[in-house]
Amino acid sequence: MQLATLAAGFVEALGRLSAISDGYVPAIVTLLIDQARTARASDIHLVPTESALIVQWRIDGVLHPIAGFDRDLAPRIVARLKVISGLLTYRTDVPQEGRVSREFSRTEVRITTFPTLHGEKAAIRLFAENDQLQTLKQLGLPDEVESELRNHLAATAGVIMLTGPSGSGKTTTAYACLRDIIADSVGTRCIMSLEDPVEVAVDGATQSQVRPSAGFDLATGLRSLMRQDPDVIFVGEIRDPATAEAAFQAALTGHLVLTTFHAGNTAEAITRLLEMQIEPYLIRSGLRTVICQRLLRKICANCRDLVDHTGAILSQSAESERTSDKFVSSPAHRIACAVCGSTGYHGRLVLAEMLNPNSPEVARAILNRLDAPEVARLAAASGMQTLTQRAATAVTNGQTTSEEVLRILGSIASASQVA
Protein backbone atom coordinates (compact mmCIF):
# COMPACT_ATOMS: atom_id res chain seq x y z
CA MET A 1 0.00 0.00 0.00
CA GLN A 2 1.37 3.44 -0.96
CA LEU A 3 2.24 5.81 1.87
CA ALA A 4 -0.30 8.31 0.57
CA THR A 5 -2.88 5.53 0.62
CA LEU A 6 -1.86 4.58 4.16
CA ALA A 7 -2.46 8.14 5.29
CA ALA A 8 -5.76 8.37 3.40
CA GLY A 9 -6.88 5.02 4.81
CA PHE A 10 -6.15 6.13 8.35
CA VAL A 11 -8.00 9.44 7.90
CA GLU A 12 -10.95 7.61 6.33
CA ALA A 13 -11.15 5.12 9.20
CA LEU A 14 -10.84 8.01 11.66
CA GLY A 15 -13.80 9.71 10.00
CA ARG A 16 -15.98 6.69 10.71
CA LEU A 17 -15.53 7.14 14.47
CA SER A 18 -18.13 9.10 16.41
CA ALA A 19 -16.55 12.28 17.75
CA ILE A 20 -19.36 12.71 20.29
CA SER A 21 -18.99 9.22 21.74
CA ASP A 22 -17.44 8.76 25.18
CA GLY A 23 -15.17 6.15 23.60
CA TYR A 24 -13.87 8.45 20.87
CA VAL A 25 -10.34 8.92 22.20
CA PRO A 26 -9.86 5.24 23.18
CA ALA A 27 -11.05 4.31 19.69
CA ILE A 28 -8.52 6.70 18.14
CA VAL A 29 -5.68 5.10 20.09
CA THR A 30 -6.79 1.57 19.17
CA LEU A 31 -7.12 2.53 15.51
CA LEU A 32 -3.73 4.23 15.53
CA ILE A 33 -1.93 1.17 16.92
CA ASP A 34 -3.81 -1.39 14.82
CA GLN A 35 -3.30 0.39 11.51
CA ALA A 36 0.35 1.14 12.23
CA ARG A 37 0.97 -2.53 12.98
CA THR A 38 -0.78 -3.53 9.75
CA ALA A 39 1.52 -1.15 7.88
CA ARG A 40 4.56 -2.89 9.47
CA ALA A 41 5.48 0.22 11.48
CA SER A 42 7.94 -0.33 14.32
CA ASP A 43 7.23 3.01 16.02
CA ILE A 44 4.54 5.65 16.18
CA HIS A 45 5.52 9.24 16.96
CA LEU A 46 2.95 11.76 18.22
CA VAL A 47 4.66 15.13 17.92
CA PRO A 48 2.99 18.26 19.41
CA THR A 49 3.34 21.51 17.49
CA GLU A 50 1.86 24.95 18.08
CA SER A 51 -1.25 24.09 16.06
CA ALA A 52 -1.54 20.27 15.85
CA LEU A 53 -0.46 16.82 17.01
CA ILE A 54 1.46 15.25 14.12
CA VAL A 55 1.35 11.48 13.62
CA GLN A 56 4.39 9.74 12.10
CA TRP A 57 5.03 6.03 11.51
CA ARG A 58 8.51 4.52 11.29
CA ILE A 59 8.47 1.87 8.57
CA ASP A 60 11.66 -0.05 7.74
CA GLY A 61 13.62 2.42 9.84
CA VAL A 62 12.36 5.61 8.15
CA LEU A 63 9.78 8.07 9.54
CA HIS A 64 6.74 8.93 7.39
CA PRO A 65 4.07 11.60 8.15
CA ILE A 66 0.59 10.06 8.30
CA ALA A 67 -1.93 12.48 9.81
CA GLY A 68 -2.54 15.30 12.26
CA PHE A 69 -4.97 15.90 15.12
CA ASP A 70 -6.38 19.16 16.40
CA ARG A 71 -4.25 20.74 19.10
CA ASP A 72 -7.09 20.46 21.64
CA LEU A 73 -7.26 16.68 21.19
CA ALA A 74 -3.54 16.12 21.81
CA PRO A 75 -3.55 15.97 25.65
CA ARG A 76 -6.52 13.59 25.63
CA ILE A 77 -4.78 11.17 23.27
CA VAL A 78 -1.56 11.22 25.31
CA ALA A 79 -3.55 10.79 28.52
CA ARG A 80 -5.22 7.69 27.06
CA LEU A 81 -1.83 6.24 26.20
CA LYS A 82 -0.77 6.82 29.80
CA VAL A 83 -3.85 5.05 31.12
CA ILE A 84 -3.31 1.87 29.09
CA SER A 85 0.38 1.75 30.04
CA GLY A 86 -0.05 2.49 33.76
CA LEU A 87 1.59 5.94 33.73
CA LEU A 88 0.67 8.96 35.83
CA THR A 89 -1.81 11.04 33.86
CA TYR A 90 -1.39 14.10 36.09
CA ARG A 91 2.39 14.31 35.57
CA THR A 92 3.02 16.16 32.32
CA ASP A 93 6.30 17.75 33.37
CA VAL A 94 8.55 14.66 33.52
CA PRO A 95 9.39 11.83 31.09
CA GLN A 96 7.59 8.53 31.72
CA GLU A 97 7.68 5.07 30.19
CA GLY A 98 5.65 1.91 30.54
CA ARG A 99 4.28 -1.21 28.87
CA VAL A 100 0.71 -1.44 27.58
CA SER A 101 -1.39 -3.84 29.62
CA ARG A 102 -2.42 -7.13 28.00
CA GLU A 103 -5.98 -5.95 28.55
CA PHE A 104 -5.47 -3.42 25.75
CA SER A 105 -3.03 -5.14 23.39
CA ARG A 106 -2.41 -8.77 22.47
CA THR A 107 1.21 -7.99 21.56
CA GLU A 108 4.07 -6.16 23.25
CA VAL A 109 3.76 -2.35 23.11
CA ARG A 110 5.91 0.17 24.97
CA ILE A 111 5.00 3.83 25.45
CA THR A 112 7.23 6.74 26.46
CA THR A 113 6.23 10.37 26.99
CA PHE A 114 8.43 13.45 27.02
CA PRO A 115 7.57 17.07 27.91
CA THR A 116 8.19 19.61 25.13
CA LEU A 117 7.52 23.28 24.42
CA HIS A 118 4.09 22.56 22.95
CA GLY A 119 3.03 19.69 25.19
CA GLU A 120 3.92 16.05 25.67
CA LYS A 121 5.43 14.04 22.84
CA ALA A 122 4.59 10.33 22.88
CA ALA A 123 6.48 7.50 21.20
CA ILE A 124 4.93 4.06 20.82
CA ARG A 125 7.19 1.07 20.15
CA LEU A 126 5.44 -1.85 18.45
CA PHE A 127 7.29 -5.10 18.94
CA ALA A 128 7.12 -8.02 16.53
CA GLU A 129 4.11 -10.32 16.60
CA ASN A 130 4.50 -13.41 18.77
CA ASP A 131 5.40 -15.61 15.80
CA GLN A 132 7.97 -13.22 14.28
CA LEU A 133 11.69 -12.86 15.01
CA GLN A 134 11.54 -15.36 17.84
CA THR A 135 14.65 -17.39 17.07
CA LEU A 136 18.08 -16.85 15.54
CA LYS A 137 17.04 -18.67 12.37
CA GLN A 138 14.32 -16.09 11.75
CA LEU A 139 16.63 -13.07 12.06
CA GLY A 140 18.47 -13.57 8.78
CA LEU A 141 21.99 -13.25 10.20
CA PRO A 142 24.85 -14.30 7.89
CA ASP A 143 25.14 -18.10 8.04
CA GLU A 144 28.64 -18.19 9.53
CA VAL A 145 27.74 -15.57 12.16
CA GLU A 146 24.61 -17.49 13.18
CA SER A 147 26.52 -20.80 13.37
CA GLU A 148 29.35 -19.35 15.46
CA LEU A 149 26.92 -17.50 17.72
CA ARG A 150 25.07 -20.76 18.43
CA ASN A 151 28.36 -22.32 19.51
CA HIS A 152 28.97 -19.45 21.94
CA LEU A 153 25.44 -19.72 23.36
CA ALA A 154 26.21 -23.31 24.36
CA ALA A 155 29.21 -22.19 26.43
CA THR A 156 29.12 -22.11 30.22
CA ALA A 157 31.04 -18.86 30.76
CA GLY A 158 32.10 -15.67 29.02
CA VAL A 159 30.60 -12.44 27.69
CA ILE A 160 28.71 -12.32 24.39
CA MET A 161 28.36 -8.69 23.38
CA LEU A 162 25.84 -7.44 20.80
CA THR A 163 26.68 -3.96 19.56
CA GLY A 164 25.39 -1.30 17.23
CA PRO A 165 23.55 2.03 17.39
CA SER A 166 19.95 2.46 18.56
CA GLY A 167 17.49 0.80 16.20
CA SER A 168 19.94 -1.76 14.84
CA GLY A 169 18.11 -4.76 16.27
CA LYS A 170 20.44 -5.59 19.17
CA THR A 171 17.65 -6.30 21.66
CA THR A 172 15.71 -8.39 19.15
CA THR A 173 18.81 -10.51 18.59
CA ALA A 174 19.40 -10.80 22.34
CA TYR A 175 15.87 -12.07 22.98
CA ALA A 176 16.20 -14.53 20.11
CA CYS A 177 19.42 -15.82 21.73
CA LEU A 178 17.60 -16.28 25.05
CA ARG A 179 14.81 -18.24 23.38
CA ASP A 180 17.32 -20.50 21.61
CA ILE A 181 19.17 -21.14 24.88
CA ILE A 182 15.88 -21.99 26.60
CA ALA A 183 14.82 -24.33 23.80
CA ASP A 184 18.19 -26.10 23.64
CA SER A 185 18.63 -26.48 27.41
CA VAL A 186 15.09 -27.87 27.99
CA GLY A 187 14.98 -26.35 31.46
CA THR A 188 18.45 -27.46 32.58
CA ARG A 189 19.90 -23.91 32.70
CA CYS A 190 18.78 -21.10 35.00
CA ILE A 191 18.33 -17.99 32.85
CA MET A 192 17.90 -14.57 34.50
CA SER A 193 17.91 -11.01 33.22
CA LEU A 194 18.40 -7.43 34.41
CA GLU A 195 16.82 -4.89 32.08
CA ASP A 196 15.90 -1.22 31.95
CA PRO A 197 13.12 -1.67 31.02
CA VAL A 198 11.94 -5.23 30.31
CA GLU A 199 10.90 -4.87 26.68
CA VAL A 200 9.58 -8.36 25.93
CA ALA A 201 8.50 -11.13 28.28
CA VAL A 202 10.39 -14.35 27.46
CA ASP A 203 8.88 -17.61 28.68
CA GLY A 204 11.48 -19.66 30.53
CA ALA A 205 13.57 -16.70 31.71
CA THR A 206 13.34 -14.92 35.07
CA GLN A 207 13.33 -11.23 34.13
CA SER A 208 13.81 -8.25 36.40
CA GLN A 209 13.57 -4.52 35.79
CA VAL A 210 15.98 -2.21 37.59
CA ARG A 211 14.81 0.76 39.67
CA PRO A 212 17.69 3.22 40.05
CA SER A 213 15.61 5.55 42.25
CA ALA A 214 15.47 2.74 44.83
CA GLY A 215 19.19 1.96 44.54
CA PHE A 216 18.52 -1.08 42.35
CA ASP A 217 20.69 -0.28 39.34
CA LEU A 218 22.30 -2.63 36.82
CA ALA A 219 25.65 -2.96 38.60
CA THR A 220 24.12 -3.52 42.05
CA GLY A 221 21.47 -5.86 40.70
CA LEU A 222 24.03 -7.92 38.80
CA ARG A 223 26.11 -8.53 41.92
CA SER A 224 23.01 -9.65 43.82
CA LEU A 225 21.72 -11.72 40.93
CA MET A 226 24.85 -13.88 40.93
CA ARG A 227 23.80 -15.16 44.37
CA GLN A 228 20.63 -16.55 42.73
CA ASP A 229 22.68 -19.35 41.11
CA PRO A 230 22.06 -18.42 37.46
CA ASP A 231 23.71 -20.17 34.52
CA VAL A 232 22.93 -17.49 31.93
CA ILE A 233 22.59 -13.76 32.65
CA PHE A 234 21.17 -11.21 30.23
CA VAL A 235 22.18 -7.62 31.03
CA GLY A 236 19.93 -5.32 29.00
CA GLU A 237 22.69 -2.83 28.26
CA ILE A 238 26.16 -1.92 29.51
CA ARG A 239 26.09 1.83 30.08
CA ASP A 240 28.79 2.52 32.66
CA PRO A 241 32.10 1.17 33.97
CA ALA A 242 30.51 -0.38 37.08
CA THR A 243 28.09 -2.48 35.03
CA ALA A 244 30.83 -3.47 32.58
CA GLU A 245 33.15 -4.61 35.37
CA ALA A 246 30.36 -6.55 37.11
CA ALA A 247 29.47 -8.30 33.83
CA PHE A 248 33.06 -9.41 33.24
CA GLN A 249 33.47 -10.53 36.82
CA ALA A 250 30.32 -12.63 36.41
CA ALA A 251 31.77 -14.19 33.27
CA LEU A 252 35.03 -15.06 35.02
CA THR A 253 33.16 -16.73 37.88
CA GLY A 254 31.41 -19.23 35.61
CA HIS A 255 28.40 -17.45 34.11
CA LEU A 256 27.46 -16.93 30.47
CA VAL A 257 26.65 -13.22 30.12
CA LEU A 258 24.70 -11.88 27.16
CA THR A 259 24.53 -8.10 26.83
CA THR A 260 24.11 -5.18 24.45
CA PHE A 261 26.46 -2.22 24.04
CA HIS A 262 26.40 0.95 21.95
CA ALA A 263 29.33 1.00 19.55
CA GLY A 264 29.77 1.73 15.85
CA ASN A 265 31.58 -1.52 15.11
CA THR A 266 33.20 -4.43 16.91
CA ALA A 267 36.59 -2.75 17.24
CA GLU A 268 35.00 0.34 18.79
CA ALA A 269 33.34 -1.91 21.37
CA ILE A 270 36.77 -3.14 22.47
CA THR A 271 38.26 0.33 22.77
CA ARG A 272 35.18 1.67 24.58
CA LEU A 273 35.60 -1.06 27.21
CA LEU A 274 39.23 -0.03 27.60
CA GLU A 275 38.14 3.61 27.95
CA MET A 276 35.80 2.47 30.74
CA GLN A 277 38.95 1.31 32.57
CA ILE A 278 38.16 -2.38 32.15
CA GLU A 279 41.53 -4.08 32.43
CA PRO A 280 42.82 -5.65 29.18
CA TYR A 281 43.30 -9.01 30.90
CA LEU A 282 39.61 -9.02 31.94
CA ILE A 283 38.51 -8.36 28.35
CA ARG A 284 40.96 -10.91 27.02
CA SER A 285 39.91 -13.61 29.48
CA GLY A 286 36.19 -12.93 29.70
CA LEU A 287 35.06 -11.87 26.24
CA ARG A 288 33.83 -14.69 23.98
CA THR A 289 32.72 -12.67 20.96
CA VAL A 290 31.52 -9.26 19.80
CA ILE A 291 28.85 -8.92 17.13
CA CYS A 292 27.96 -5.60 15.53
CA GLN A 293 24.87 -5.37 13.36
CA ARG A 294 22.89 -2.95 11.20
CA LEU A 295 19.48 -3.10 9.53
CA LEU A 296 19.24 -1.97 5.90
CA ARG A 297 16.10 -1.60 3.80
CA LYS A 298 15.77 -4.21 1.06
CA ILE A 299 14.89 -3.37 -2.53
CA CYS A 300 11.20 -4.10 -3.05
CA ALA A 301 10.77 -7.43 -4.84
CA ASN A 302 7.50 -6.24 -6.37
CA CYS A 303 9.03 -3.36 -8.33
CA ARG A 304 12.71 -4.36 -8.33
CA ASP A 305 12.73 -4.67 -12.13
CA LEU A 306 11.98 -0.95 -12.29
CA VAL A 307 14.83 -0.06 -9.93
CA ASP A 308 18.55 -0.30 -10.65
CA HIS A 309 21.06 -1.06 -7.89
CA THR A 310 21.77 2.62 -7.28
CA GLY A 311 18.12 3.30 -6.52
CA ALA A 312 17.29 5.10 -9.79
CA ILE A 313 13.77 4.46 -11.08
CA LEU A 314 12.63 3.67 -14.61
CA SER A 315 10.47 6.24 -16.35
CA GLN A 316 6.67 5.94 -16.31
CA SER A 317 6.79 4.47 -19.82
CA ALA A 318 9.13 1.78 -18.55
CA GLU A 319 6.77 -1.08 -19.34
CA SER A 320 7.32 -0.45 -23.03
CA GLU A 321 11.00 0.40 -22.63
CA ARG A 322 12.24 -2.14 -20.07
CA THR A 323 14.68 -3.73 -22.50
CA SER A 324 16.28 -0.37 -23.30
CA ASP A 325 17.61 0.15 -19.76
CA LYS A 326 16.70 3.84 -19.79
CA PHE A 327 16.78 5.06 -16.21
CA VAL A 328 15.85 8.55 -15.09
CA SER A 329 18.46 10.08 -12.83
CA SER A 330 16.12 11.87 -10.45
CA PRO A 331 15.93 9.96 -7.15
CA ALA A 332 12.66 11.77 -6.36
CA HIS A 333 10.77 10.01 -9.17
CA ARG A 334 8.93 6.91 -7.93
CA ILE A 335 6.90 4.19 -9.56
CA ALA A 336 3.53 3.55 -7.93
CA CYS A 337 3.90 0.29 -5.98
CA ALA A 338 1.23 -1.11 -3.68
CA VAL A 339 3.76 -3.20 -1.74
CA CYS A 340 6.51 -0.73 -0.82
CA GLY A 341 4.47 2.48 -0.81
CA SER A 342 6.46 3.79 -3.76
CA THR A 343 9.67 4.00 -1.72
CA GLY A 344 11.48 1.27 -3.66
CA TYR A 345 12.14 -0.65 -0.42
CA HIS A 346 10.24 -3.30 1.50
CA GLY A 347 11.51 -5.09 4.61
CA ARG A 348 15.02 -5.05 6.02
CA LEU A 349 18.10 -7.23 5.96
CA VAL A 350 20.74 -7.71 8.65
CA LEU A 351 24.40 -6.88 8.17
CA ALA A 352 26.65 -8.29 10.89
CA GLU A 353 30.34 -8.57 11.66
CA MET A 354 31.74 -10.87 14.35
CA LEU A 355 35.06 -10.22 16.07
CA ASN A 356 36.97 -13.14 17.56
CA PRO A 357 38.95 -11.86 20.59
CA ASN A 358 40.85 -15.17 20.72
CA SER A 359 42.55 -14.49 17.41
CA PRO A 360 46.27 -14.10 18.33
CA GLU A 361 46.54 -10.73 16.57
CA VAL A 362 43.38 -9.34 18.13
CA ALA A 363 44.30 -10.71 21.56
CA ARG A 364 47.66 -8.92 21.43
CA ALA A 365 45.90 -5.73 20.28
CA ILE A 366 43.62 -5.86 23.32
CA LEU A 367 46.49 -6.45 25.75
CA ASN A 368 48.48 -3.62 24.15
CA ARG A 369 45.49 -1.24 24.23
CA LEU A 370 45.66 -0.50 20.50
CA ASP A 371 43.15 1.97 19.05
CA ALA A 372 39.97 1.00 17.19
CA PRO A 373 41.27 1.38 13.59
CA GLU A 374 44.22 -0.91 14.35
CA VAL A 375 42.01 -3.47 16.10
CA ALA A 376 39.65 -3.38 13.11
CA ARG A 377 42.55 -3.84 10.66
CA LEU A 378 43.91 -6.82 12.59
CA ALA A 379 40.44 -8.39 12.92
CA ALA A 380 39.87 -8.05 9.16
CA ALA A 381 43.30 -9.52 8.47
CA SER A 382 42.33 -12.46 10.68
CA GLY A 383 39.33 -13.20 8.48
CA MET A 384 36.51 -11.07 9.90
CA GLN A 385 33.98 -9.98 7.27
CA THR A 386 33.33 -6.31 8.02
CA LEU A 387 30.04 -4.46 7.79
CA THR A 388 31.29 -2.58 4.73
CA GLN A 389 32.28 -5.80 2.97
CA ARG A 390 28.91 -7.37 3.66
CA ALA A 391 27.20 -4.17 2.49
CA ALA A 392 29.12 -4.26 -0.79
CA THR A 393 28.02 -7.86 -1.32
CA ALA A 394 24.39 -6.94 -0.59
CA VAL A 395 24.51 -4.16 -3.18
CA THR A 396 26.17 -6.42 -5.76
CA ASN A 397 23.50 -9.07 -5.17
CA GLY A 398 20.72 -6.52 -5.66
CA GLN A 399 19.42 -6.77 -2.11
CA THR A 400 19.82 -3.06 -1.30
CA THR A 401 21.21 0.15 -2.77
CA SER A 402 24.42 2.09 -2.25
CA GLU A 403 22.34 5.07 -1.06
CA GLU A 404 20.81 2.92 1.67
CA VAL A 405 24.23 1.66 2.73
CA LEU A 406 25.54 5.21 3.01
CA ARG A 407 22.42 6.26 4.94
CA ILE A 408 23.00 3.54 7.54
CA LEU A 409 26.77 3.11 7.66
CA GLY A 410 27.60 6.77 7.09
CA SER A 411 31.26 7.66 7.39
CA ILE A 412 32.52 4.09 7.74
CA ALA A 413 31.64 3.39 4.12
CA SER A 414 32.38 5.37 0.99
CA ALA A 415 30.55 5.36 -2.30
CA SER A 416 33.47 3.66 -3.98
CA GLN A 417 33.35 0.80 -1.48
CA VAL A 418 29.68 0.00 -1.98
CA ALA A 419 29.00 1.06 -5.56
C-alpha positions in Angstrom: 0.0 0.0 0.0 1.4 3.4 -1.0 2.2 5.8 1.9 -0.3 8.3 0.6 -2.9 5.5 0.6 -1.9 4.6 4.2 -2.5 8.1 5.3 -5.8 8.4 3.4 -6.9 5.0 4.8 -6.2 6.1 8.4 -8.0 9.4 7.9 -11.0 7.6 6.3 -11.2 5.1 9.2 -10.8 8.0 11.7 -13.8 9.7 10.0 -16.0 6.7 10.7 -15.5 7.1 14.5 -18.1 9.1 16.4 -16.5 12.3 17.7 -19.4 12.7 20.3 -19.0 9.2 21.7 -17.4 8.8 25.2 -15.2 6.2 23.6 -13.9 8.4 20.9 -10.3 8.9 22.2 -9.9 5.2 23.2 -11.1 4.3 19.7 -8.5 6.7 18.1 -5.7 5.1 20.1 -6.8 1.6 19.2 -7.1 2.5 15.5 -3.7 4.2 15.5 -1.9 1.2 16.9 -3.8 -1.4 14.8 -3.3 0.4 11.5 0.4 1.1 12.2 1.0 -2.5 13.0 -0.8 -3.5 9.8 1.5 -1.1 7.9 4.6 -2.9 9.5 5.5 0.2 11.5 7.9 -0.3 14.3 7.2 3.0 16.0 4.5 5.7 16.2 5.5 9.2 17.0 2.9 11.8 18.2 4.7 15.1 17.9 3.0 18.3 19.4 3.3 21.5 17.5 1.9 25.0 18.1 -1.3 24.1 16.1 -1.5 20.3 15.9 -0.5 16.8 17.0 1.5 15.3 14.1 1.3 11.5 13.6 4.4 9.7 12.1 5.0 6.0 11.5 8.5 4.5 11.3 8.5 1.9 8.6 11.7 0.0 7.7 13.6 2.4 9.8 12.4 5.6 8.2 9.8 8.1 9.5 6.7 8.9 7.4 4.1 11.6 8.1 0.6 10.1 8.3 -1.9 12.5 9.8 -2.5 15.3 12.3 -5.0 15.9 15.1 -6.4 19.2 16.4 -4.2 20.7 19.1 -7.1 20.5 21.6 -7.3 16.7 21.2 -3.5 16.1 21.8 -3.5 16.0 25.6 -6.5 13.6 25.6 -4.8 11.2 23.3 -1.6 11.2 25.3 -3.6 10.8 28.5 -5.2 7.7 27.1 -1.8 6.2 26.2 -0.8 6.8 29.8 -3.9 5.1 31.1 -3.3 1.9 29.1 0.4 1.7 30.0 -0.1 2.5 33.8 1.6 5.9 33.7 0.7 9.0 35.8 -1.8 11.0 33.9 -1.4 14.1 36.1 2.4 14.3 35.6 3.0 16.2 32.3 6.3 17.8 33.4 8.5 14.7 33.5 9.4 11.8 31.1 7.6 8.5 31.7 7.7 5.1 30.2 5.7 1.9 30.5 4.3 -1.2 28.9 0.7 -1.4 27.6 -1.4 -3.8 29.6 -2.4 -7.1 28.0 -6.0 -5.9 28.5 -5.5 -3.4 25.7 -3.0 -5.1 23.4 -2.4 -8.8 22.5 1.2 -8.0 21.6 4.1 -6.2 23.2 3.8 -2.3 23.1 5.9 0.2 25.0 5.0 3.8 25.5 7.2 6.7 26.5 6.2 10.4 27.0 8.4 13.5 27.0 7.6 17.1 27.9 8.2 19.6 25.1 7.5 23.3 24.4 4.1 22.6 22.9 3.0 19.7 25.2 3.9 16.1 25.7 5.4 14.0 22.8 4.6 10.3 22.9 6.5 7.5 21.2 4.9 4.1 20.8 7.2 1.1 20.2 5.4 -1.8 18.5 7.3 -5.1 18.9 7.1 -8.0 16.5 4.1 -10.3 16.6 4.5 -13.4 18.8 5.4 -15.6 15.8 8.0 -13.2 14.3 11.7 -12.9 15.0 11.5 -15.4 17.8 14.7 -17.4 17.1 18.1 -16.9 15.5 17.0 -18.7 12.4 14.3 -16.1 11.8 16.6 -13.1 12.1 18.5 -13.6 8.8 22.0 -13.2 10.2 24.8 -14.3 7.9 25.1 -18.1 8.0 28.6 -18.2 9.5 27.7 -15.6 12.2 24.6 -17.5 13.2 26.5 -20.8 13.4 29.3 -19.3 15.5 26.9 -17.5 17.7 25.1 -20.8 18.4 28.4 -22.3 19.5 29.0 -19.4 21.9 25.4 -19.7 23.4 26.2 -23.3 24.4 29.2 -22.2 26.4 29.1 -22.1 30.2 31.0 -18.9 30.8 32.1 -15.7 29.0 30.6 -12.4 27.7 28.7 -12.3 24.4 28.4 -8.7 23.4 25.8 -7.4 20.8 26.7 -4.0 19.6 25.4 -1.3 17.2 23.5 2.0 17.4 19.9 2.5 18.6 17.5 0.8 16.2 19.9 -1.8 14.8 18.1 -4.8 16.3 20.4 -5.6 19.2 17.7 -6.3 21.7 15.7 -8.4 19.1 18.8 -10.5 18.6 19.4 -10.8 22.3 15.9 -12.1 23.0 16.2 -14.5 20.1 19.4 -15.8 21.7 17.6 -16.3 25.0 14.8 -18.2 23.4 17.3 -20.5 21.6 19.2 -21.1 24.9 15.9 -22.0 26.6 14.8 -24.3 23.8 18.2 -26.1 23.6 18.6 -26.5 27.4 15.1 -27.9 28.0 15.0 -26.4 31.5 18.5 -27.5 32.6 19.9 -23.9 32.7 18.8 -21.1 35.0 18.3 -18.0 32.9 17.9 -14.6 34.5 17.9 -11.0 33.2 18.4 -7.4 34.4 16.8 -4.9 32.1 15.9 -1.2 31.9 13.1 -1.7 31.0 11.9 -5.2 30.3 10.9 -4.9 26.7 9.6 -8.4 25.9 8.5 -11.1 28.3 10.4 -14.3 27.5 8.9 -17.6 28.7 11.5 -19.7 30.5 13.6 -16.7 31.7 13.3 -14.9 35.1 13.3 -11.2 34.1 13.8 -8.3 36.4 13.6 -4.5 35.8 16.0 -2.2 37.6 14.8 0.8 39.7 17.7 3.2 40.0 15.6 5.5 42.2 15.5 2.7 44.8 19.2 2.0 44.5 18.5 -1.1 42.3 20.7 -0.3 39.3 22.3 -2.6 36.8 25.6 -3.0 38.6 24.1 -3.5 42.1 21.5 -5.9 40.7 24.0 -7.9 38.8 26.1 -8.5 41.9 23.0 -9.6 43.8 21.7 -11.7 40.9 24.9 -13.9 40.9 23.8 -15.2 44.4 20.6 -16.5 42.7 22.7 -19.4 41.1 22.1 -18.4 37.5 23.7 -20.2 34.5 22.9 -17.5 31.9 22.6 -13.8 32.7 21.2 -11.2 30.2 22.2 -7.6 31.0 19.9 -5.3 29.0 22.7 -2.8 28.3 26.2 -1.9 29.5 26.1 1.8 30.1 28.8 2.5 32.7 32.1 1.2 34.0 30.5 -0.4 37.1 28.1 -2.5 35.0 30.8 -3.5 32.6 33.2 -4.6 35.4 30.4 -6.6 37.1 29.5 -8.3 33.8 33.1 -9.4 33.2 33.5 -10.5 36.8 30.3 -12.6 36.4 31.8 -14.2 33.3 35.0 -15.1 35.0 33.2 -16.7 37.9 31.4 -19.2 35.6 28.4 -17.5 34.1 27.5 -16.9 30.5 26.7 -13.2 30.1 24.7 -11.9 27.2 24.5 -8.1 26.8 24.1 -5.2 24.4 26.5 -2.2 24.0 26.4 1.0 22.0 29.3 1.0 19.5 29.8 1.7 15.9 31.6 -1.5 15.1 33.2 -4.4 16.9 36.6 -2.7 17.2 35.0 0.3 18.8 33.3 -1.9 21.4 36.8 -3.1 22.5 38.3 0.3 22.8 35.2 1.7 24.6 35.6 -1.1 27.2 39.2 0.0 27.6 38.1 3.6 27.9 35.8 2.5 30.7 38.9 1.3 32.6 38.2 -2.4 32.1 41.5 -4.1 32.4 42.8 -5.6 29.2 43.3 -9.0 30.9 39.6 -9.0 31.9 38.5 -8.4 28.4 41.0 -10.9 27.0 39.9 -13.6 29.5 36.2 -12.9 29.7 35.1 -11.9 26.2 33.8 -14.7 24.0 32.7 -12.7 21.0 31.5 -9.3 19.8 28.9 -8.9 17.1 28.0 -5.6 15.5 24.9 -5.4 13.4 22.9 -2.9 11.2 19.5 -3.1 9.5 19.2 -2.0 5.9 16.1 -1.6 3.8 15.8 -4.2 1.1 14.9 -3.4 -2.5 11.2 -4.1 -3.1 10.8 -7.4 -4.8 7.5 -6.2 -6.4 9.0 -3.4 -8.3 12.7 -4.4 -8.3 12.7 -4.7 -12.1 12.0 -1.0 -12.3 14.8 -0.1 -9.9 18.5 -0.3 -10.6 21.1 -1.1 -7.9 21.8 2.6 -7.3 18.1 3.3 -6.5 17.3 5.1 -9.8 13.8 4.5 -11.1 12.6 3.7 -14.6 10.5 6.2 -16.4 6.7 5.9 -16.3 6.8 4.5 -19.8 9.1 1.8 -18.5 6.8 -1.1 -19.3 7.3 -0.5 -23.0 11.0 0.4 -22.6 12.2 -2.1 -20.1 14.7 -3.7 -22.5 16.3 -0.4 -23.3 17.6 0.2 -19.8 16.7 3.8 -19.8 16.8 5.1 -16.2 15.8 8.5 -15.1 18.5 10.1 -12.8 16.1 11.9 -10.4 15.9 10.0 -7.1 12.7 11.8 -6.4 10.8 10.0 -9.2 8.9 6.9 -7.9 6.9 4.2 -9.6 3.5 3.6 -7.9 3.9 0.3 -6.0 1.2 -1.1 -3.7 3.8 -3.2 -1.7 6.5 -0.7 -0.8 4.5 2.5 -0.8 6.5 3.8 -3.8 9.7 4.0 -1.7 11.5 1.3 -3.7 12.1 -0.6 -0.4 10.2 -3.3 1.5 11.5 -5.1 4.6 15.0 -5.0 6.0 18.1 -7.2 6.0 20.7 -7.7 8.7 24.4 -6.9 8.2 26.6 -8.3 10.9 30.3 -8.6 11.7 31.7 -10.9 14.3 35.1 -10.2 16.1 37.0 -13.1 17.6 39.0 -11.9 20.6 40.9 -15.2 20.7 42.6 -14.5 17.4 46.3 -14.1 18.3 46.5 -10.7 16.6 43.4 -9.3 18.1 44.3 -10.7 21.6 47.7 -8.9 21.4 45.9 -5.7 20.3 43.6 -5.9 23.3 46.5 -6.5 25.7 48.5 -3.6 24.1 45.5 -1.2 24.2 45.7 -0.5 20.5 43.2 2.0 19.0 40.0 1.0 17.2 41.3 1.4 13.6 44.2 -0.9 14.3 42.0 -3.5 16.1 39.7 -3.4 13.1 42.5 -3.8 10.7 43.9 -6.8 12.6 40.4 -8.4 12.9 39.9 -8.1 9.2 43.3 -9.5 8.5 42.3 -12.5 10.7 39.3 -13.2 8.5 36.5 -11.1 9.9 34.0 -10.0 7.3 33.3 -6.3 8.0 30.0 -4.5 7.8 31.3 -2.6 4.7 32.3 -5.8 3.0 28.9 -7.4 3.7 27.2 -4.2 2.5 29.1 -4.3 -0.8 28.0 -7.9 -1.3 24.4 -6.9 -0.6 24.5 -4.2 -3.2 26.2 -6.4 -5.8 23.5 -9.1 -5.2 20.7 -6.5 -5.7 19.4 -6.8 -2.1 19.8 -3.1 -1.3 21.2 0.1 -2.8 24.4 2.1 -2.2 22.3 5.1 -1.1 20.8 2.9 1.7 24.2 1.7 2.7 25.5 5.2 3.0 22.4 6.3 4.9 23.0 3.5 7.5 26.8 3.1 7.7 27.6 6.8 7.1 31.3 7.7 7.4 32.5 4.1 7.7 31.6 3.4 4.1 32.4 5.4 1.0 30.5 5.4 -2.3 33.5 3.7 -4.0 33.3 0.8 -1.5 29.7 0.0 -2.0 29.0 1.1 -5.6 
